[in-house]
Amino acid sequence: MTAELPPQIQNQIAQLQQVQQQIQALAMQKSQIEAMQKESKMALEELEKLAEDAVVYRNVGELVIKTSKEESVTKLKDREETLSLRLQSVSRQEERLTARFKQLQEQIQQAMGPRAQ
């Protein structure tokens, strides 16, 4: 590509790169949420195996607090629900950005015309 690209195409390429970075950031966020969700699910499964009167401790910041099994189950289910909603939201954002990425890609290819070959 020896010819100078028009400013419009340069701008679209910059947008494309920005969208690509946003998609990568969302993918990392999605992966973290899925890991937290899996962790909560495993903890919930272990809690379900315990007797109702079992002594349970949970982390609250830097502290470890004694709590009831019932309260721990409730908190974990709430956490799972919150994580599920966040995952749905991130997935929708990812879909929109991926569509935008494809749209920009097509626009750049059309604008470049024979140069792209």
Biopython code that builds the backbone (N, CA, C, O; Angstrom):
import numpy as np
from Bio.PDB.StructureBuilder import StructureBuilder

atoms = [
    (1, "MET", "N", (0.841, -1.162, 0.000)),
    (1, "MET", "CA", (0.000, 0.000, 0.000)),
    (1, "MET", "C", (0.890, 1.231, 0.000)),
    (1, "MET", "O", (1.203, 1.788, 1.052)),
    (2, "THR", "N", (1.287, 1.640, -1.171)),
    (2, "THR", "CA", (2.166, 2.796, -1.276)),
    (2, "THR", "C", (1.381, 4.091, -1.278)),
    (2, "THR", "O", (1.903, 5.117, -0.844)),
    (3, "ALA", "N", (0.148, 4.078, -1.750)),
    (3, "ALA", "CA", (-0.660, 5.287, -1.809)),
    (3, "ALA", "C", (-1.162, 5.651, -0.413)),
    (3, "ALA", "O", (-1.432, 4.776, 0.410)),
    (4, "GLU", "N", (-1.280, 6.936, -0.163)),
    (4, "GLU", "CA", (-1.806, 7.437, 1.110)),
    (4, "GLU", "C", (-3.301, 7.122, 1.186)),
    (4, "GLU", "O", (-4.040, 7.325, 0.222)),
    (5, "LEU", "N", (-3.731, 6.626, 2.341)),
    (5, "LEU", "CA", (-5.150, 6.308, 2.523)),
    (5, "LEU", "C", (-5.929, 7.580, 2.808)),
    (5, "LEU", "O", (-5.439, 8.463, 3.512)),
    (6, "PRO", "N", (-7.138, 7.684, 2.268)),
    (6, "PRO", "CA", (-7.983, 8.844, 2.563)),
    (6, "PRO", "C", (-8.302, 8.907, 4.063)),
    (6, "PRO", "O", (-8.352, 7.875, 4.732)),
    (7, "PRO", "N", (-8.517, 10.115, 4.586)),
    (7, "PRO", "CA", (-8.792, 10.274, 6.025)),
    (7, "PRO", "C", (-9.990, 9.449, 6.508)),
    (7, "PRO", "O", (-9.986, 8.950, 7.633)),
    (8, "GLN", "N", (-11.016, 9.306, 5.659)),
    (8, "GLN", "CA", (-12.194, 8.530, 6.047)),
    (8, "GLN", "C", (-11.820, 7.073, 6.316)),
    (8, "GLN", "O", (-12.277, 6.482, 7.295)),
    (9, "ILE", "N", (-10.998, 6.505, 5.457)),
    (9, "ILE", "CA", (-10.580, 5.106, 5.632)),
    (9, "ILE", "C", (-9.674, 4.985, 6.856)),
    (9, "ILE", "O", (-9.787, 4.024, 7.617)),
    (10, "GLN", "N", (-8.784, 5.946, 7.048)),
    (10, "GLN", "CA", (-7.916, 5.934, 8.232)),
    (10, "GLN", "C", (-8.763, 5.957, 9.512)),
    (10, "GLN", "O", (-8.478, 5.249, 10.478)),
    (11, "ASN", "N", (-9.805, 6.784, 9.492)),
    (11, "ASN", "CA", (-10.705, 6.878, 10.637)),
    (11, "ASN", "C", (-11.426, 5.550, 10.875)),
    (11, "ASN", "O", (-11.554, 5.111, 12.018)),
    (12, "GLN", "N", (-11.891, 4.917, 9.811)),
    (12, "GLN", "CA", (-12.587, 3.628, 9.944)),
    (12, "GLN", "C", (-11.646, 2.548, 10.459)),
    (12, "GLN", "O", (-12.047, 1.693, 11.248)),
    (13, "ILE", "N", (-10.397, 2.588, 10.012)),
    (13, "ILE", "CA", (-9.413, 1.609, 10.494)),
    (13, "ILE", "C", (-9.156, 1.819, 11.982)),
    (13, "ILE", "O", (-9.042, 0.853, 12.737)),
    (14, "ALA", "N", (-9.066, 3.074, 12.402)),
    (14, "ALA", "CA", (-8.878, 3.371, 13.824)),
    (14, "ALA", "C", (-10.078, 2.872, 14.638)),
    (14, "ALA", "O", (-9.910, 2.311, 15.720)),
    (15, "GLN", "N", (-11.282, 3.081, 14.109)),
    (15, "GLN", "CA", (-12.494, 2.591, 14.784)),
    (15, "GLN", "C", (-12.480, 1.062, 14.874)),
    (15, "GLN", "O", (-12.839, 0.481, 15.898)),
    (16, "LEU", "N", (-12.062, 0.437, 13.792)),
    (16, "LEU", "CA", (-11.991, -1.025, 13.745)),
    (16, "LEU", "C", (-11.044, -1.539, 14.829)),
    (16, "LEU", "O", (-11.356, -2.507, 15.523)),
    (17, "GLN", "N", (-9.901, -0.897, 14.972)),
    (17, "GLN", "CA", (-8.925, -1.307, 15.985)),
    (17, "GLN", "C", (-9.484, -1.100, 17.395)),
    (17, "GLN", "O", (-9.275, -1.919, 18.290)),
    (18, "GLN", "N", (-10.195, 0.006, 17.570)),
    (18, "GLN", "CA", (-10.789, 0.292, 18.874)),
    (18, "GLN", "C", (-11.856, -0.751, 19.224)),
    (18, "GLN", "O", (-11.909, -1.238, 20.353)),
    (19, "VAL", "N", (-12.692, -1.084, 18.262)),
    (19, "VAL", "CA", (-13.738, -2.090, 18.490)),
    (19, "VAL", "C", (-13.096, -3.447, 18.793)),
    (19, "VAL", "O", (-13.576, -4.189, 19.650)),
    (20, "GLN", "N", (-12.025, -3.759, 18.096)),
    (20, "GLN", "CA", (-11.327, -5.023, 18.327)),
    (20, "GLN", "C", (-10.791, -5.088, 19.764)),
    (20, "GLN", "O", (-10.881, -6.128, 20.415)),
    (21, "GLN", "N", (-10.237, -3.980, 20.251)),
    (21, "GLN", "CA", (-9.735, -3.935, 21.625)),
    (21, "GLN", "C", (-10.876, -4.100, 22.623)),
    (21, "GLN", "O", (-10.726, -4.777, 23.640)),
    (22, "GLN", "N", (-12.018, -3.476, 22.329)),
    (22, "GLN", "CA", (-13.179, -3.600, 23.214)),
    (22, "GLN", "C", (-13.676, -5.044, 23.255)),
    (22, "GLN", "O", (-14.058, -5.544, 24.313)),
    (23, "ILE", "N", (-13.669, -5.707, 22.106)),
    (23, "ILE", "CA", (-14.098, -7.114, 22.046)),
    (23, "ILE", "C", (-13.161, -7.982, 22.886)),
    (23, "ILE", "O", (-13.612, -8.871, 23.608)),
    (24, "GLN", "N", (-11.871, -7.723, 22.791)),
    (24, "GLN", "CA", (-10.891, -8.490, 23.570)),
    (24, "GLN", "C", (-11.092, -8.263, 25.069)),
    (24, "GLN", "O", (-11.013, -9.204, 25.858)),
    (25, "ALA", "N", (-11.352, -7.010, 25.461)),
    (25, "ALA", "CA", (-11.575, -6.704, 26.873)),
    (25, "ALA", "C", (-12.838, -7.406, 27.383)),
    (25, "ALA", "O", (-12.858, -7.930, 28.497)),
    (26, "LEU", "N", (-13.883, -7.411, 26.564)),
    (26, "LEU", "CA", (-15.124, -8.091, 26.958)),
    (26, "LEU", "C", (-14.918, -9.597, 27.059)),
    (26, "LEU", "O", (-15.486, -10.243, 27.940)),
    (27, "ALA", "N", (-14.120, -10.154, 26.174)),
    (27, "ALA", "CA", (-13.848, -11.593, 26.228)),
    (27, "ALA", "C", (-13.137, -11.954, 27.534)),
    (27, "ALA", "O", (-13.429, -12.981, 28.146)),
    (28, "MET", "N", (-12.204, -11.103, 27.950)),
    (28, "MET", "CA", (-11.514, -11.341, 29.231)),
    (28, "MET", "C", (-12.493, -11.229, 30.398)),
    (28, "MET", "O", (-12.482, -12.053, 31.312)),
    (29, "GLN", "N", (-13.336, -10.203, 30.354)),
    (29, "GLN", "CA", (-14.334, -9.998, 31.399)),
    (29, "GLN", "C", (-15.289, -11.190, 31.471)),
    (29, "GLN", "O", (-15.634, -11.663, 32.554)),
    (30, "LYS", "N", (-15.704, -11.658, 30.309)),
    (30, "LYS", "CA", (-16.613, -12.802, 30.224)),
    (30, "LYS", "C", (-15.970, -14.048, 30.837)),
    (30, "LYS", "O", (-16.618, -14.802, 31.563)),
    (31, "SER", "N", (-14.717, -14.247, 30.541)),
    (31, "SER", "CA", (-13.980, -15.391, 31.072)),
    (31, "SER", "C", (-13.891, -15.319, 32.600)),
    (31, "SER", "O", (-14.050, -16.331, 33.282)),
    (32, "GLN", "N", (-13.638, -14.132, 33.126)),
    (32, "GLN", "CA", (-13.562, -13.960, 34.582)),
    (32, "GLN", "C", (-14.911, -14.234, 35.240)),
    (32, "GLN", "O", (-14.981, -14.888, 36.280)),
    (33, "ILE", "N", (-15.969, -13.736, 34.635)),
    (33, "ILE", "CA", (-17.312, -13.946, 35.186)),
    (33, "ILE", "C", (-17.651, -15.433, 35.179)),
    (33, "ILE", "O", (-18.206, -15.953, 36.147)),
    (34, "GLU", "N", (-17.316, -16.117, 34.083)),
    (34, "GLU", "CA", (-17.580, -17.558, 33.997)),
    (34, "GLU", "C", (-16.805, -18.318, 35.066)),
    (34, "GLU", "O", (-17.324, -19.275, 35.640)),
    (35, "ALA", "N", (-15.569, -17.905, 35.340)),
    (35, "ALA", "CA", (-14.761, -18.561, 36.377)),
    (35, "ALA", "C", (-15.381, -18.333, 37.758)),
    (35, "ALA", "O", (-15.435, -19.254, 38.573)),
    (36, "MET", "N", (-15.844, -17.117, 38.022)),
    (36, "MET", "CA", (-16.486, -16.829, 39.310)),
    (36, "MET", "C", (-17.784, -17.610, 39.457)),
    (36, "MET", "O", (-18.123, -18.085, 40.541)),
    (37, "GLN", "N", (-18.507, -17.733, 38.342)),
    (37, "GLN", "CA", (-19.765, -18.482, 38.349)),
    (37, "GLN", "C", (-19.502, -19.959, 38.664)),
    (37, "GLN", "O", (-20.222, -20.575, 39.450)),
    (38, "LYS", "N", (-18.482, -20.504, 38.051)),
    (38, "LYS", "CA", (-18.129, -21.911, 38.284)),
    (38, "LYS", "C", (-17.718, -22.121, 39.744)),
    (38, "LYS", "O", (-18.083, -23.118, 40.367)),
    (39, "GLU", "N", (-16.959, -21.174, 40.272)),
    (39, "GLU", "CA", (-16.512, -21.244, 41.665)),
    (39, "GLU", "C", (-17.715, -21.219, 42.619)),
    (39, "GLU", "O", (-17.774, -22.000, 43.569)),
    (40, "SER", "N", (-18.663, -20.328, 42.363)),
    (40, "SER", "CA", (-19.865, -20.231, 43.199)),
    (40, "SER", "C", (-20.685, -21.511, 43.127)),
    (40, "SER", "O", (-21.207, -21.989, 44.134)),
    (41, "LYS", "N", (-20.789, -22.055, 41.927)),
    (41, "LYS", "CA", (-21.553, -23.288, 41.720)),
    (41, "LYS", "C", (-20.926, -24.451, 42.508)),
    (41, "LYS", "O", (-21.628, -25.245, 43.136)),
    (42, "MET", "N", (-19.602, -24.528, 42.458)),
    (42, "MET", "CA", (-18.905, -25.594, 43.189)),
    (42, "MET", "C", (-19.096, -25.431, 44.697)),
    (42, "MET", "O", (-19.316, -26.415, 45.403)),
    (43, "ALA", "N", (-19.014, -24.198, 45.189)),
    (43, "ALA", "CA", (-19.201, -23.945, 46.619)),
    (43, "ALA", "C", (-20.626, -24.313, 47.031)),
    (43, "ALA", "O", (-20.839, -24.896, 48.093)),
    (44, "LEU", "N", (-21.583, -23.975, 46.198)),
    (44, "LEU", "CA", (-22.980, -24.292, 46.481)),
    (44, "LEU", "C", (-23.196, -25.808, 46.536)),
    (44, "LEU", "O", (-23.909, -26.307, 47.407)),
    (45, "GLU", "N", (-22.582, -26.528, 45.612)),
    (45, "GLU", "CA", (-22.686, -27.990, 45.615)),
    (45, "GLU", "C", (-22.114, -28.583, 46.900)),
    (45, "GLU", "O", (-22.679, -29.516, 47.470)),
    (46, "GLU", "N", (-20.988, -28.032, 47.347)),
    (46, "GLU", "CA", (-20.375, -28.520, 48.588)),
    (46, "GLU", "C", (-21.248, -28.195, 49.794)),
    (46, "GLU", "O", (-21.378, -29.007, 50.709)),
    (47, "LEU", "N", (-21.844, -27.006, 49.794)),
    (47, "LEU", "CA", (-22.734, -26.624, 50.895)),
    (47, "LEU", "C", (-23.947, -27.550, 50.979)),
    (47, "LEU", "O", (-24.385, -27.914, 52.071)),
    (48, "GLU", "N", (-24.479, -27.924, 49.827)),
    (48, "GLU", "CA", (-25.656, -28.793, 49.791)),
    (48, "GLU", "C", (-25.369, -30.151, 50.442)),
    (48, "GLU", "O", (-26.282, -30.808, 50.942)),
    (49, "LYS", "N", (-24.115, -30.561, 50.434)),
    (49, "LYS", "CA", (-23.740, -31.863, 51.008)),
    (49, "LYS", "C", (-23.685, -31.820, 52.538)),
    (49, "LYS", "O", (-23.731, -32.861, 53.194)),
    (50, "LEU", "N", (-23.585, -30.605, 53.105)),
    (50, "LEU", "CA", (-23.427, -30.469, 54.560)),
    (50, "LEU", "C", (-24.754, -30.639, 55.290)),
    (50, "LEU", "O", (-25.829, -30.426, 54.730)),
    (51, "ALA", "N", (-24.644, -31.025, 56.546)),
    (51, "ALA", "CA", (-25.832, -31.114, 57.412)),
    (51, "ALA", "C", (-26.329, -29.694, 57.670)),
    (51, "ALA", "O", (-25.571, -28.729, 57.574)),
    (52, "GLU", "N", (-27.617, -29.585, 57.999)),
    (52, "GLU", "CA", (-28.227, -28.259, 58.206)),
    (52, "GLU", "C", (-27.559, -27.486, 59.345)),
    (52, "GLU", "O", (-27.491, -26.257, 59.304)),
    (53, "ASP", "N", (-27.069, -28.195, 60.352)),
    (53, "ASP", "CA", (-26.471, -27.522, 61.508)),
    (53, "ASP", "C", (-24.949, -27.403, 61.409)),
    (53, "ASP", "O", (-24.285, -27.096, 62.400)),
    (54, "ALA", "N", (-24.402, -27.642, 60.236)),
    (54, "ALA", "CA", (-22.948, -27.581, 60.046)),
    (54, "ALA", "C", (-22.445, -26.152, 60.258)),
    (54, "ALA", "O", (-23.136, -25.181, 59.950)),
    (55, "VAL", "N", (-21.233, -26.048, 60.789)),
    (55, "VAL", "CA", (-20.605, -24.750, 60.989)),
    (55, "VAL", "C", (-19.993, -24.319, 59.659)),
    (55, "VAL", "O", (-19.219, -25.059, 59.052)),
    (56, "VAL", "N", (-20.345, -23.123, 59.218)),
    (56, "VAL", "CA", (-19.873, -22.610, 57.931)),
    (56, "VAL", "C", (-19.211, -21.260, 58.162)),
    (56, "VAL", "O", (-19.683, -20.447, 58.956)),
    (57, "TYR", "N", (-18.120, -21.039, 57.461)),
    (57, "TYR", "CA", (-17.430, -19.746, 57.504)),
    (57, "TYR", "C", (-17.362, -19.196, 56.085)),
    (57, "TYR", "O", (-17.233, -19.951, 55.121)),
    (58, "ARG", "N", (-17.449, -17.888, 55.967)),
    (58, "ARG", "CA", (-17.310, -17.280, 54.647)),
    (58, "ARG", "C", (-16.464, -16.013, 54.760)),
    (58, "ARG", "O", (-16.402, -15.377, 55.812)),
    (59, "ASN", "N", (-15.825, -15.671, 53.663)),
    (59, "ASN", "CA", (-14.996, -14.469, 53.614)),
    (59, "ASN", "C", (-15.859, -13.234, 53.432)),
    (59, "ASN", "O", (-16.759, -13.198, 52.593)),
    (60, "VAL", "N", (-15.565, -12.233, 54.228)),
    (60, "VAL", "CA", (-16.182, -10.921, 54.080)),
    (60, "VAL", "C", (-15.026, -9.933, 54.128)),
    (60, "VAL", "O", (-14.562, -9.545, 55.201)),
    (61, "GLY", "N", (-14.571, -9.536, 52.945)),
    (61, "GLY", "CA", (-13.381, -8.680, 52.893)),
    (61, "GLY", "C", (-12.182, -9.458, 53.394)),
    (61, "GLY", "O", (-11.857, -10.526, 52.878)),
    (62, "GLU", "N", (-11.533, -8.913, 54.401)),
    (62, "GLU", "CA", (-10.354, -9.586, 54.957)),
    (62, "GLU", "C", (-10.706, -10.477, 56.144)),
    (62, "GLU", "O", (-9.824, -11.098, 56.738)),
    (63, "LEU", "N", (-11.983, -10.542, 56.490)),
    (63, "LEU", "CA", (-12.421, -11.326, 57.637)),
    (63, "LEU", "C", (-13.032, -12.647, 57.206)),
    (63, "LEU", "O", (-13.507, -12.791, 56.079)),
    (64, "VAL", "N", (-13.012, -13.608, 58.116)),
    (64, "VAL", "CA", (-13.718, -14.864, 57.918)),
    (64, "VAL", "C", (-14.795, -14.902, 59.001)),
    (64, "VAL", "O", (-14.494, -14.872, 60.194)),
    (65, "ILE", "N", (-16.037, -14.967, 58.572)),
    (65, "ILE", "CA", (-17.180, -14.854, 59.478)),
    (65, "ILE", "C", (-17.910, -16.199, 59.591)),
    (65, "ILE", "O", (-18.119, -16.897, 58.599)),
    (66, "LYS", "N", (-18.289, -16.540, 60.821)),
    (66, "LYS", "CA", (-19.098, -17.738, 61.046)),
    (66, "LYS", "C", (-20.527, -17.412, 60.645)),
    (66, "LYS", "O", (-21.056, -16.362, 61.010)),
    (67, "THR", "N", (-21.151, -18.311, 59.896)),
    (67, "THR", "CA", (-22.503, -18.063, 59.395)),
    (67, "THR", "C", (-23.272, -19.380, 59.338)),
    (67, "THR", "O", (-22.710, -20.451, 59.570)),
    (68, "SER", "N", (-24.530, -19.288, 59.036)),
    (68, "SER", "CA", (-25.338, -20.511, 58.918)),
    (68, "SER", "C", (-25.249, -21.034, 57.490)),
    (68, "SER", "O", (-24.925, -20.305, 56.552)),
    (69, "LYS", "N", (-25.545, -22.313, 57.360)),
    (69, "LYS", "CA", (-25.568, -22.923, 56.031)),
    (69, "LYS", "C", (-26.614, -22.224, 55.172)),
    (69, "LYS", "O", (-26.366, -21.911, 54.008)),
    (70, "GLU", "N", (-27.795, -21.981, 55.761)),
    (70, "GLU", "CA", (-28.890, -21.359, 55.034)),
    (70, "GLU", "C", (-28.498, -19.978, 54.492)),
    (70, "GLU", "O", (-28.783, -19.658, 53.338)),
    (71, "GLU", "N", (-27.851, -19.174, 55.318)),
    (71, "GLU", "CA", (-27.438, -17.840, 54.878)),
    (71, "GLU", "C", (-26.390, -17.930, 53.767)),
    (71, "GLU", "O", (-26.425, -17.158, 52.809)),
    (72, "SER", "N", (-25.473, -18.865, 53.899)),
    (72, "SER", "CA", (-24.445, -19.045, 52.879)),
    (72, "SER", "C", (-25.041, -19.490, 51.550)),
    (72, "SER", "O", (-24.632, -19.015, 50.490)),
    (73, "VAL", "N", (-26.000, -20.393, 51.607)),
    (73, "VAL", "CA", (-26.668, -20.868, 50.391)),
    (73, "VAL", "C", (-27.391, -19.699, 49.720)),
    (73, "VAL", "O", (-27.305, -19.526, 48.504)),
    (74, "THR", "N", (-28.095, -18.906, 50.510)),
    (74, "THR", "CA", (-28.817, -17.751, 49.975)),
    (74, "THR", "C", (-27.850, -16.775, 49.304)),
    (74, "THR", "O", (-28.100, -16.321, 48.187)),
    (75, "LYS", "N", (-26.757, -16.455, 49.976)),
    (75, "LYS", "CA", (-25.772, -15.515, 49.416)),
    (75, "LYS", "C", (-25.163, -16.056, 48.123)),
    (75, "LYS", "O", (-24.981, -15.310, 47.161)),
    (76, "LEU", "N", (-24.850, -17.348, 48.100)),
    (76, "LEU", "CA", (-24.266, -17.935, 46.886)),
    (76, "LEU", "C", (-25.259, -17.962, 45.730)),
    (76, "LEU", "O", (-24.879, -17.734, 44.582)),
    (77, "LYS", "N", (-26.517, -18.237, 46.020)),
    (77, "LYS", "CA", (-27.534, -18.230, 44.958)),
    (77, "LYS", "C", (-27.720, -16.817, 44.409)),
    (77, "LYS", "O", (-27.872, -16.627, 43.202)),
    (78, "ASP", "N", (-27.706, -15.830, 45.302)),
    (78, "ASP", "CA", (-27.789, -14.431, 44.856)),
    (78, "ASP", "C", (-26.597, -14.069, 43.984)),
    (78, "ASP", "O", (-26.734, -13.401, 42.959)),
    (79, "ARG", "N", (-25.436, -14.520, 44.411)),
    (79, "ARG", "CA", (-24.214, -14.237, 43.650)),
    (79, "ARG", "C", (-24.278, -14.893, 42.264)),
    (79, "ARG", "O", (-23.918, -14.284, 41.257)),
    (80, "GLU", "N", (-24.740, -16.138, 42.237)),
    (80, "GLU", "CA", (-24.885, -16.850, 40.963)),
    (80, "GLU", "C", (-25.836, -16.114, 40.022)),
    (80, "GLU", "O", (-25.571, -15.996, 38.825)),
    (81, "GLU", "N", (-26.933, -15.624, 40.569)),
    (81, "GLU", "CA", (-27.917, -14.902, 39.771)),
    (81, "GLU", "C", (-27.324, -13.599, 39.230)),
    (81, "GLU", "O", (-27.504, -13.264, 38.060)),
    (82, "THR", "N", (-26.625, -12.879, 40.084)),
    (82, "THR", "CA", (-25.978, -11.625, 39.669)),
    (82, "THR", "C", (-24.946, -11.889, 38.577)),
    (82, "THR", "O", (-24.892, -11.165, 37.583)),
    (83, "LEU", "N", (-24.137, -12.914, 38.759)),
    (83, "LEU", "CA", (-23.119, -13.252, 37.765)),
    (83, "LEU", "C", (-23.756, -13.670, 36.442)),
    (83, "LEU", "O", (-23.244, -13.352, 35.368)),
    (84, "SER", "N", (-24.867, -14.381, 36.529)),
    (84, "SER", "CA", (-25.566, -14.810, 35.320)),
    (84, "SER", "C", (-26.072, -13.592, 34.532)),
    (84, "SER", "O", (-25.958, -13.541, 33.308)),
    (85, "LEU", "N", (-26.628, -12.623, 35.249)),
    (85, "LEU", "CA", (-27.104, -11.398, 34.597)),
    (85, "LEU", "C", (-25.945, -10.619, 33.971)),
    (85, "LEU", "O", (-26.059, -10.107, 32.857)),
    (86, "ARG", "N", (-24.833, -10.537, 34.697)),
    (86, "ARG", "CA", (-23.659, -9.845, 34.154)),
    (86, "ARG", "C", (-23.135, -10.549, 32.914)),
    (86, "ARG", "O", (-22.726, -9.905, 31.948)),
    (87, "LEU", "N", (-23.151, -11.875, 32.947)),
    (87, "LEU", "CA", (-22.683, -12.656, 31.803)),
    (87, "LEU", "C", (-23.565, -12.410, 30.583)),
    (87, "LEU", "O", (-23.060, -12.253, 29.471)),
    (88, "GLN", "N", (-24.874, -12.375, 30.789)),
    (88, "GLN", "CA", (-25.800, -12.085, 29.688)),
    (88, "GLN", "C", (-25.529, -10.706, 29.101)),
    (88, "GLN", "O", (-25.511, -10.528, 27.883)),
    (89, "SER", "N", (-25.321, -9.740, 29.979)),
    (89, "SER", "CA", (-25.068, -8.364, 29.539)),
    (89, "SER", "C", (-23.775, -8.280, 28.727)),
    (89, "SER", "O", (-23.741, -7.660, 27.664)),
    (90, "VAL", "N", (-22.728, -8.899, 29.229)),
    (90, "VAL", "CA", (-21.430, -8.883, 28.531)),
    (90, "VAL", "C", (-21.549, -9.608, 27.194)),
    (90, "VAL", "O", (-20.967, -9.173, 26.201)),
    (91, "SER", "N", (-22.286, -10.693, 27.163)),
    (91, "SER", "CA", (-22.470, -11.443, 25.911)),
    (91, "SER", "C", (-23.200, -10.602, 24.873)),
    (91, "SER", "O", (-22.840, -10.616, 23.697)),
    (92, "ARG", "N", (-24.225, -9.869, 25.301)),
    (92, "ARG", "CA", (-24.946, -8.989, 24.370)),
    (92, "ARG", "C", (-24.031, -7.885, 23.843)),
    (92, "ARG", "O", (-24.048, -7.573, 22.652)),
    (93, "GLN", "N", (-23.233, -7.299, 24.732)),
    (93, "GLN", "CA", (-22.285, -6.263, 24.306)),
    (93, "GLN", "C", (-21.298, -6.831, 23.297)),
    (93, "GLN", "O", (-20.972, -6.192, 22.297)),
    (94, "GLU", "N", (-20.832, -8.033, 23.574)),
    (94, "GLU", "CA", (-19.873, -8.691, 22.691)),
    (94, "GLU", "C", (-20.488, -8.929, 21.309)),
    (94, "GLU", "O", (-19.836, -8.718, 20.287)),
    (95, "GLU", "N", (-21.739, -9.368, 21.291)),
    (95, "GLU", "CA", (-22.433, -9.592, 20.011)),
    (95, "GLU", "C", (-22.563, -8.293, 19.218)),
    (95, "GLU", "O", (-22.307, -8.263, 18.014)),
    (96, "ARG", "N", (-22.965, -7.216, 19.907)),
    (96, "ARG", "CA", (-23.113, -5.920, 19.223)),
    (96, "ARG", "C", (-21.775, -5.432, 18.669)),
    (96, "ARG", "O", (-21.703, -4.942, 17.542)),
    (97, "LEU", "N", (-20.728, -5.570, 19.464)),
    (97, "LEU", "CA", (-19.410, -5.120, 19.010)),
    (97, "LEU", "C", (-18.892, -5.975, 17.855)),
    (97, "LEU", "O", (-18.248, -5.461, 16.940)),
    (98, "THR", "N", (-19.168, -7.262, 17.894)),
    (98, "THR", "CA", (-18.749, -8.142, 16.808)),
    (98, "THR", "C", (-19.461, -7.766, 15.515)),
    (98, "THR", "O", (-18.857, -7.772, 14.442)),
    (99, "ALA", "N", (-20.744, -7.441, 15.618)),
    (99, "ALA", "CA", (-21.494, -6.998, 14.436)),
    (99, "ALA", "C", (-20.924, -5.683, 13.914)),
    (99, "ALA", "O", (-20.776, -5.499, 12.706)),
    (100, "ARG", "N", (-20.608, -4.779, 14.824)),
    (100, "ARG", "CA", (-20.014, -3.490, 14.432)),
    (100, "ARG", "C", (-18.653, -3.709, 13.766)),
    (100, "ARG", "O", (-18.317, -3.038, 12.789)),
    (101, "PHE", "N", (-17.885, -4.641, 14.296)),
    (101, "PHE", "CA", (-16.569, -4.960, 13.736)),
    (101, "PHE", "C", (-16.707, -5.442, 12.291)),
    (101, "PHE", "O", (-15.986, -4.994, 11.400)),
    (102, "LYS", "N", (-17.648, -6.364, 12.080)),
    (102, "LYS", "CA", (-17.865, -6.899, 10.723)),
    (102, "LYS", "C", (-18.326, -5.793, 9.772)),
    (102, "LYS", "O", (-17.894, -5.722, 8.622)),
    (103, "GLN", "N", (-19.215, -4.929, 10.279)),
    (103, "GLN", "CA", (-19.718, -3.822, 9.466)),
    (103, "GLN", "C", (-18.574, -2.886, 9.053)),
    (103, "GLN", "O", (-18.478, -2.492, 7.891)),
    (104, "LEU", "N", (-17.723, -2.539, 10.000)),
    (104, "LEU", "CA", (-16.578, -1.671, 9.698)),
    (104, "LEU", "C", (-15.625, -2.342, 8.713)),
    (104, "LEU", "O", (-15.103, -1.702, 7.801)),
    (105, "GLN", "N", (-15.412, -3.619, 8.910)),
    (105, "GLN", "CA", (-14.529, -4.383, 8.025)),
    (105, "GLN", "C", (-15.037, -4.315, 6.581)),
    (105, "GLN", "O", (-14.273, -4.070, 5.647)),
    (106, "GLU", "N", (-16.344, -4.538, 6.422)),
    (106, "GLU", "CA", (-16.943, -4.494, 5.083)),
    (106, "GLU", "C", (-16.846, -3.099, 4.482)),
    (106, "GLU", "O", (-16.541, -2.949, 3.299)),
    (107, "GLN", "N", (-17.107, -2.074, 5.296)),
    (107, "GLN", "CA", (-17.021, -0.701, 4.808)),
    (107, "GLN", "C", (-15.614, -0.364, 4.331)),
    (107, "GLN", "O", (-15.433, 0.282, 3.299)),
    (108, "ILE", "N", (-14.634, -0.802, 5.085)),
    (108, "ILE", "CA", (-13.232, -0.531, 4.717)),
    (108, "ILE", "C", (-12.896, -1.261, 3.424)),
    (108, "ILE", "O", (-12.268, -0.685, 2.536)),
    (109, "GLN", "N", (-13.306, -2.524, 3.306)),
    (109, "GLN", "CA", (-13.023, -3.281, 2.105)),
    (109, "GLN", "C", (-13.690, -2.654, 0.885)),
    (109, "GLN", "O", (-13.088, -2.597, -0.187)),
    (110, "GLN", "N", (-14.928, -2.182, 1.039)),
    (110, "GLN", "CA", (-15.618, -1.525, -0.073)),
    (110, "GLN", "C", (-14.941, -0.207, -0.436)),
    (110, "GLN", "O", (-14.786, 0.112, -1.615)),
    (111, "ALA", "N", (-14.543, 0.549, 0.569)),
    (111, "ALA", "CA", (-13.912, 1.847, 0.319)),
    (111, "ALA", "C", (-12.548, 1.684, -0.341)),
    (111, "ALA", "O", (-12.136, 2.509, -1.155)),
    (112, "MET", "N", (-11.864, 0.622, 0.018)),
    (112, "MET", "CA", (-10.524, 0.390, -0.541)),
    (112, "MET", "C", (-10.638, -0.129, -1.967)),
    (112, "MET", "O", (-9.723, 0.044, -2.772)),
    (113, "GLY", "N", (-11.764, -0.767, -2.279)),
    (113, "GLY", "CA", (-12.014, -1.247, -3.640)),
    (113, "GLY", "C", (-10.873, -2.078, -4.178)),
    (113, "GLY", "O", (-10.462, -3.058, -3.556)),
    (114, "PRO", "N", (-10.357, -1.689, -5.336)),
    (114, "PRO", "CA", (-9.302, -2.462, -5.975)),
    (114, "PRO", "C", (-7.986, -2.440, -5.194)),
    (114, "PRO", "O", (-7.120, -3.284, -5.427)),
    (115, "ARG", "N", (-7.826, -1.497, -4.281)),
    (115, "ARG", "CA", (-6.597, -1.434, -3.478)),
    (115, "ARG", "C", (-6.453, -2.636, -2.570)),
    (115, "ARG", "O", (-5.341, -3.068, -2.269)),
    (116, "ALA", "N", (-7.584, -3.178, -2.131)),
    (116, "ALA", "CA", (-7.578, -4.306, -1.199)),
    (116, "ALA", "C", (-7.058, -5.586, -1.830)),
    (116, "ALA", "O", (-6.664, -6.516, -1.126)),
    (117, "GLN", "N", (-7.056, -5.635, -3.132)),
    (117, "GLN", "CA", (-6.646, -6.864, -3.818)),
    (117, "GLN", "C", (-5.150, -7.037, -3.784)),
    (117, "GLN", "O", (-4.630, -8.018, -4.314)),
]
sb = StructureBuilder()
sb.init_structure("model")
sb.init_model(0)
sb.init_chain("A")
sb.init_seg("    ")
for serial, (resi, resn, name, xyz) in enumerate(atoms, 1):
    if name == "N":
        sb.init_residue(resn, " ", resi, " ")
    sb.init_atom(name, np.array(xyz, "f"), 0.0, 1.0, " ", f" {name:<3s}", serial, name[0])
structure = sb.get_structure()
